[in-house]
């Protein structure tokens, strides 16, 4: 019988009983249990963290029948031990205060084991819950905390609220240190690592496996997983899309592969893959289930120049650490899954890029929508047609029409990078081959667009700078040099945008 696609299924028992596909991760889980008593894992949302937590919960509750046929079935001491699970994905912070949500979570765990909560504070009640379960069962307690940082990450655009929640969590998690002798295993998962150092400062033995090669595949699918567990679904996709198996594999890789949490191991987005095999259509599935609105708001509110997200180079400590009071967008985008490691430079620093086409195309389209509040695609279609015909004048006219449609209230006055970022995302969404911030020996072009017949080298300036300065820069810096053997017609386009008038007030086009 063909196993089902467990889309959105985060409960291990439910998945198994429903005959859903489970890519066996139990050998890696076994290695994890032998690694350390206290473990931390960072992964983006919808990447399988909750399923991992649920798998461990069922494992320690001794439900051997659920693991039939899996590696761990005959490689584990099956014995029921008490499990405390604190799941922040189940908490609604818009409807209740964090302190109320914590109380609900503690009460839920106490009722599971028919025991009462004692203590004045959440920290005391948390400590006493673990102490009571240890004494009642004679077994050391397993503690599983899912999305520990959700009450902070969800409010990074509200610093006061984020700080308030961070202090509540720091006090709450402080109970863990005093429980060490009563705890068998602790796994804490989350998106970010920005508050790990401050919230869990007393847990100096917390082992972070987020970038470990040994545990890179503990969540998500590898290429072997896709071949081993989804063969029949691949055949069905090949038939519908009229592709060979090799062609299908290449398109799947292009769209959904690319996550390399350790810098080496390729991981396919599990949420996207399950939805793709269901729909048999290449499109965005995961992107909007992550944190795009939160990131877009942060970019616009803080005046971030999104061109800086190309060719990102960061040191390891920058990827691992984060300060809620001084957020680094590139670090946050790495930890939330919108950027990934693609290599290292000669100084052993990490090079980051968008992991795949789903994230790459969806991110710039989402940004464009937020920059312009423009839902119609008509103006973009006009731009595409103009560039395809070599009509720079028509392209400029369409850009100005788009700029004129932007409501004043969505343009932050303090955002000096608004229009340069808008041009970046606009050119990136046109569908042609766009090489933004193209590096040369002498500098970088703002954008290069390749169509079937034309190569456009763009440079844009903000008034009072002039279009002549931009044209001169393109020529003197040799931005077109690497295309000299390309038979397509090459055109330099220098644009000047006036912030006050919100339009292109001057431009020069010149054949090269």
C-alpha positions in Angstrom: 0.0 0.0 0.0 1.4 3.4 -1.0 2.3 5.4 2.1 0.6 8.8 2.5 2.2 12.2 2.4 2.2 13.6 5.9 1.8 17.3 5.0 1.8 19.3 8.2 1.9 16.2 10.3 4.0 16.9 13.4 2.8 14.1 15.6 4.9 11.0 15.3 2.3 8.6 16.6 -0.3 10.1 14.3 2.0 9.9 11.3 2.7 6.2 11.9 -0.9 5.2 12.6 -2.0 7.1 9.5 0.5 5.2 7.4 2.4 8.3 6.5 5.9 8.4 5.1 8.6 8.6 7.8 12.2 9.0 6.6 14.0 7.0 9.3 16.1 9.3 11.4 16.3 7.0 14.4 20.0 6.1 13.9 20.9 9.8 14.1 18.5 10.2 17.1 20.3 7.3 18.9 23.7 9.0 18.2 22.2 12.2 19.6 21.1 10.5 22.9 24.7 9.3 23.4 26.2 12.7 22.7 25.2 14.9 25.6 22.7 15.3 28.4 21.8 18.9 27.2 21.4 19.5 23.5 20.4 22.6 21.4 19.2 22.5 17.8 18.4 25.5 15.6 16.4 25.0 12.4 14.0 27.1 10.3 10.3 26.8 10.8 8.5 23.9 9.1 11.7 21.9 8.9 10.7 19.0 11.2 11.8 20.2 14.6 8.4 19.4 16.1 8.3 16.0 14.5 11.7 15.3 16.0 10.4 16.4 19.5 7.4 14.2 19.1 9.5 11.2 18.0 11.6 11.5 21.1 8.5 11.9 23.3 7.1 8.6 22.0 10.5 6.9 22.2 11.0 7.7 25.9 7.4 6.9 26.7 8.3 3.3 25.6 5.9 3.0 22.6 7.9 0.4 20.8 5.1 -0.6 18.6 5.3 2.7 16.8 8.9 2.1 15.8 8.4 -1.3 14.1 10.8 -1.6 11.2 12.8 1.5 12.1 16.5 1.2 13.0 16.0 2.0 16.6 13.5 -0.8 17.2 16.2 -3.3 18.2 18.8 -0.8 19.4 17.1 0.9 22.3 16.4 0.1 25.9 12.6 0.2 25.8 11.5 1.6 29.2 8.9 4.3 30.0 10.2 7.4 31.6 8.4 10.7 32.4 8.6 13.3 29.6 7.9 17.0 30.1 7.2 18.8 26.8 7.0 22.6 26.6 5.7 23.4 23.1 5.7 27.1 22.2 4.2 26.3 18.7 0.9 25.5 20.5 0.8 28.8 22.3 -1.2 31.8 21.1 0.6 34.9 22.4 -1.8 37.3 20.7 -4.6 36.0 22.8 -2.9 35.4 26.1 0.2 36.7 28.0 3.3 34.7 28.0 3.1 34.0 31.7 -0.4 32.6 31.2 0.8 30.4 28.3 3.6 29.0 30.5 1.1 28.3 33.3 -1.1 26.4 30.8 1.9 24.4 29.5 3.0 23.4 33.1 -0.6 22.5 34.0 -1.0 20.3 30.9 2.2 18.3 31.8 1.1 18.0 35.5 -2.3 16.6 34.4 -0.7 14.1 32.1 0.9 12.5 35.1 -1.9 13.2 37.5 0.1 15.4 39.8 -0.3 18.9 41.3 1.8 22.0 40.6 3.4 23.6 43.6 5.2 26.9 44.0 4.6 30.7 43.8 6.5 31.5 40.5 6.6 29.7 37.2 10.2 28.9 37.8 9.4 27.2 41.2 6.4 25.3 39.6 8.6 24.2 36.7 11.3 22.9 39.1 8.8 21.2 41.4 7.1 19.5 38.4 10.4 17.8 37.4 11.2 17.0 41.0 7.8 15.5 41.7 7.9 13.3 38.5 11.4 12.1 39.3 10.4 11.2 42.9 7.0 9.6 41.8 8.5 7.4 39.1 12.0 6.8 40.3 13.2 7.7 36.8 15.1 10.7 35.6 12.9 13.1 33.5 13.3 13.8 29.8 12.7 17.5 29.0 11.7 18.6 25.5 11.3 22.3 24.6 10.1 23.1 21.1 10.6 26.6 19.6 12.1 28.1 22.8 12.5 31.5 21.2 9.1 31.9 19.5 7.9 34.5 22.1 11.0 36.6 21.2 11.3 36.0 17.4 7.7 36.9 16.8 8.3 40.3 18.3 11.6 41.4 16.9 9.9 44.4 15.4 8.6 45.3 18.9 11.8 45.5 21.0 10.0 46.3 24.3 7.8 43.2 24.0 10.7 41.0 22.9 12.8 42.1 25.9 9.9 41.6 28.3 9.4 38.0 27.0 13.1 37.3 27.0 13.3 38.2 30.7 10.3 36.0 31.5 11.8 33.1 29.6 15.3 33.6 31.2 13.7 33.3 34.7 11.6 30.3 33.6 14.4 28.4 32.0 16.6 29.1 35.0 14.9 26.2 36.8 16.7 23.7 34.5 20.1 24.1 36.0 18.9 23.0 39.5 17.3 19.9 38.0 20.5 18.4 36.4 20.6 15.3 38.6 16.9 14.7 38.0 17.1 15.0 34.2 18.0 12.2 31.8 18.0 14.1 28.5 17.1 17.7 27.4 16.5 18.9 23.9 15.8 22.5 23.2 14.9 23.6 19.7 14.4 27.0 18.1 15.0 29.2 15.1 17.5 31.6 16.4 20.6 31.4 18.6 20.5 35.1 19.5 19.2 34.6 23.0 20.7 31.2 23.7 23.7 32.7 25.4 21.6 35.0 27.7 18.6 32.8 28.3 20.5 29.6 29.0 23.6 31.3 30.4 23.6 29.0 33.4 23.6 25.9 31.2 27.3 26.0 30.3 27.1 22.3 29.2 24.4 22.9 26.5 25.7 21.2 23.3 24.8 23.1 20.2 24.5 20.7 17.2 23.0 23.2 14.8 26.1 23.2 12.5 27.4 19.8 13.2 28.0 17.5 10.2 27.0 14.4 12.3 23.5 15.8 12.8 23.0 17.9 9.7 20.3 15.5 8.4 18.4 15.0 11.6 15.6 17.2 10.1 14.7 17.5 6.5 15.3 15.2 3.6 18.5 14.1 1.9 18.8 13.1 -1.7 18.9 9.4 -0.5 15.7 10.0 1.5 13.9 11.2 -1.6 15.0 8.1 -3.6 14.3 5.7 -0.8 10.9 6.9 0.4 9.3 8.8 -2.5 10.1 6.7 -5.6 6.5 6.1 -6.6 5.7 9.8 -6.1 8.6 10.7 -8.3 7.2 8.4 -11.0 3.8 10.1 -10.8 5.4 13.6 -11.0 7.5 12.5 -14.1 4.3 11.3 -15.8 2.3 14.5 -15.1 5.2 16.9 -15.9 6.4 14.9 -18.9 10.0 14.8 -17.5 12.6 12.0 -17.3 13.7 11.0 -13.8 17.0 12.9 -14.3 15.2 16.0 -15.4 12.8 15.8 -12.5 15.7 15.4 -10.0 17.5 18.4 -11.4 14.3 20.6 -11.2 13.7 19.4 -7.6 17.2 20.2 -6.7 17.0 23.7 -8.3 13.7 24.5 -6.5 14.0 22.9 -3.1 17.5 21.7 -2.4 20.4 23.9 -1.2 20.1 24.1 2.6 23.6 23.3 4.1 23.5 23.8 7.8 27.0 22.3 8.2 28.3 23.9 5.0 28.4 20.5 3.3 25.3 18.2 3.6 22.6 19.1 1.1 19.1 19.1 2.7 15.8 19.4 0.9 13.1 21.5 2.4 10.7 18.8 3.8 7.5 20.9 3.8 8.1 21.9 0.2 8.9 18.4 -0.9 5.7 16.9 0.6 3.6 19.6 -1.0 5.4 19.2 -4.3 4.7 15.4 -4.4 1.1 16.1 -3.6 0.5 18.9 -6.2 3.2 17.8 -8.7 3.8 21.5 -9.5 6.9 23.6 -9.0 6.0 26.6 -6.9 6.4 28.3 -3.6 5.2 26.2 -0.6 7.4 26.9 2.4 8.3 30.5 1.9 5.2 32.2 3.4 5.1 29.6 6.3 8.4 31.0 7.5 8.8 34.6 8.6 8.6 36.7 5.4 6.3 39.5 6.8 8.4 39.9 9.9 11.6 40.1 7.8 10.0 42.5 5.2 8.8 44.8 8.0 12.2 44.7 9.6 14.0 45.6 6.3 11.7 48.5 5.6 11.4 49.9 9.1 15.2 49.8 9.7 16.1 51.2 6.2 18.2 48.1 5.3 19.8 48.1 1.9 18.7 44.7 0.5 21.5 44.7 -2.0 23.7 43.8 0.9 22.0 40.4 0.9 23.9 39.4 -2.2 27.5 38.0 -1.8 27.2 37.7 2.0 30.4 36.8 3.8 30.3 36.2 7.6 32.4 34.7 10.3 31.2 31.6 12.2 30.7 33.6 15.4 28.4 36.0 13.5 26.2 33.1 12.4 25.9 31.6 15.9 25.3 34.7 18.0 22.5 37.2 18.0 21.6 40.2 20.1 17.9 41.0 20.3 18.8 44.7 21.0 21.0 44.9 17.9 19.6 42.6 15.3 21.8 41.7 12.3 19.5 40.9 9.4 21.9 38.6 7.7 22.3 36.4 10.8 18.6 36.3 11.3 18.0 35.4 7.6 20.5 32.5 8.0 18.9 31.2 11.1 15.4 31.5 9.7 16.3 29.7 6.5 16.3 32.5 3.9 20.1 32.3 3.5 22.3 29.3 3.7 26.0 28.4 3.6 27.3 27.8 0.1 31.1 27.8 0.8 34.0 29.5 2.4 36.4 32.2 1.2 40.2 32.2 1.4 40.0 33.6 5.0 37.8 30.7 6.1 34.7 32.9 6.4 31.3 31.5 5.4 29.8 32.6 2.1 25.9 32.8 2.2 23.3 32.8 -0.5 19.7 32.0 -1.1 19.3 28.2 -0.8 17.1 27.6 -3.8 14.8 29.1 -6.4 11.7 28.9 -4.1 13.4 31.2 -1.6 15.2 33.3 -4.1 12.3 34.3 -6.3 9.7 34.4 -3.5 11.7 36.6 -1.3 12.3 39.4 -3.9 8.6 39.2 -5.1 7.4 39.4 -1.5 9.7 42.4 -0.9 8.5 44.1 -4.0 4.9 43.8 -2.9 5.8 45.3 0.5 7.8 48.1 -1.0 5.1 49.1 -3.5 1.8 47.8 -2.1 1.3 46.9 -5.8 -0.8 43.8 -6.4 -1.2 44.2 -10.2 1.5 42.7 -12.4 0.6 44.9 -15.4 3.4 47.3 -14.9 6.0 44.6 -14.5 4.7 43.0 -17.8 5.1 46.3 -19.5 8.7 46.5 -18.3 9.4 43.0 -19.5 8.1 43.7 -22.9 10.0 47.0 -23.2 13.4 45.4 -22.3 12.7 42.5 -24.6 12.3 45.0 -27.5 15.2 47.1 -26.5 12.9 50.0 -25.6 14.6 51.7 -22.6 12.3 54.7 -22.9 9.3 52.4 -22.4 11.0 50.7 -19.5 11.6 54.0 -17.7 8.0 55.1 -18.4 6.7 51.9 -16.8 9.0 52.2 -13.8 7.8 55.8 -13.2 4.2 54.6 -13.4 5.0 52.0 -10.7 6.7 54.6 -8.5 3.7 57.0 -8.9 1.4 54.2 -7.6 3.2 53.8 -4.3 1.2 55.3 -1.4 3.1 57.9 0.5 2.4 56.3 3.9 4.3 53.1 3.1 7.6 54.9 2.4 9.5 55.4 5.7 11.0 58.9 5.7 14.1 57.7 7.6 14.7 54.9 5.0 17.5 56.3 2.8 17.9 53.0 1.0 14.2 52.7 0.1 14.4 53.5 -3.6 17.8 51.8 -4.2 16.4 48.6 -2.6 13.1 49.0 -4.6 15.1 49.1 -7.8 17.0 46.0 -6.7 14.0 43.9 -6.0 12.2 45.3 -9.1 14.9 44.2 -11.4 15.3 40.9 -9.6 11.6 40.0 -10.2 11.5 40.7 -14.0 12.2 37.0 -14.8 15.2 37.5 -17.0 18.7 36.5 -15.9 19.6 39.3 -13.4 23.1 39.5 -12.0 22.7 42.1 -9.2 25.8 43.7 -7.7 27.9 42.0 -10.4 31.6 42.0 -9.2 34.4 43.2 -11.5 38.0 44.0 -10.9 37.1 47.7 -10.5 33.7 47.5 -8.7 30.2 46.3 -9.0 27.4 47.2 -11.4 24.0 47.7 -9.7 22.4 45.2 -12.0 22.9 43.3 -15.2 19.9 42.0 -17.1 20.3 39.5 -19.9 17.5 39.0 -22.4 17.6 37.0 -25.7 18.9 39.9 -27.7 20.2 42.5 -25.2 22.5 42.9 -22.2 21.6 45.9 -20.0 24.1 47.2 -17.5 22.3 49.3 -14.9 23.6 52.0 -12.6 21.2 54.0 -10.5 21.9 57.1 -8.5 19.9 59.2 -6.1 19.5 63.0 -6.8 21.4 65.3 -6.7 23.8 62.9 -8.4 23.6 62.9 -12.2 23.0 60.3 -14.9 26.3 61.3 -16.5 28.1 60.1 -13.4 26.5 56.7 -13.7 27.4 56.3 -17.4 30.9 57.4 -16.7 31.2 54.8 -13.9 29.9 52.0 -16.0 32.5 52.7 -18.7 35.5 53.6 -16.6 35.0 50.7 -14.2 34.7 48.3 -17.1 31.3 46.8 -16.0 30.7 45.4 -19.5 34.2 44.0 -20.1 33.3 40.4 -19.3 30.5 40.4 -22.0 32.8 41.6 -24.8 32.6 38.3 -26.6 28.8 38.0 -26.1 27.0 38.7 -29.5 24.1 40.4 -27.8 23.7 44.1 -28.0 25.0 45.8 -24.9 23.4 49.0 -23.5 24.4 51.0 -20.5 21.5 52.6 -18.6 22.1 55.2 -15.9 19.1 56.2 -13.8 18.6 59.1 -11.3 15.8 58.8 -8.8 14.5 61.9 -6.9 13.2 60.9 -3.5 11.0 63.9 -3.1 9.4 63.6 -6.5 9.4 59.8 -6.3 10.3 59.2 -9.9 13.2 58.9 -12.3 14.0 62.4 -13.2 16.9 61.8 -15.5 18.4 58.8 -17.4 21.0 58.2 -20.1 21.1 55.1 -22.3 24.2 54.4 -24.3 25.2 51.5 -26.5 28.5 49.9 -25.6 
